[in-house]
């Protein structure tokens, strides 16, 4: 009996996985992207990079100014140097 219940649960999980994958694929085709929205706009990102690289502000000050984590600023700076 336990094996029968287990096999039904396994089958249901496989069906759920298929439906989720189909839904995600349909959303991508419709132009929607998953994940969290960026906290900074492209203009704000550009401002952060220019302020820190020109020496007007430190990375920590820029992070406080734009209300983001300092690591976000560090990631933007690393990406801009690529």
Secondary structure, DSSP 8 states (H G I E B T S, - for coil): -HHHHHHHHHHHHHHHHHHHHHHHHHHHHTT---S---SS-HHHHHHHHHHHHHTSS-HHHHHHHHT--HHHHHHHHHHHH-
